Amino acid sequence: MDKFEEIGQRLDKELARLRKYVEEEVAPGTEKRTARFLREVSELLTDAAKKLEARNTARETESTKNAH
């Protein structure tokens, strides 16, 4: 029975060590890359919205010209 307890304790220690590594070493880099990605996507979405608004404005202007 001692062997199973030792194995369980070793697993707990290794899992704690792995969790700490992920939180301290992996997560910060992942968060930085994710933040950069989100900024880039945000810029692309802003540009897309501007193009849609410009196209809508052009249609409205053309529609107004044709109505008169």
Buried (B, 14 or more C-beta within 10 A) or exposed (E): EEEEEEEEEEEEEEEEEEEEEEEEEEEEEEEEEEEEEEEEEEEEEEEEEEEEEEEEEEEEEEEEEEEE
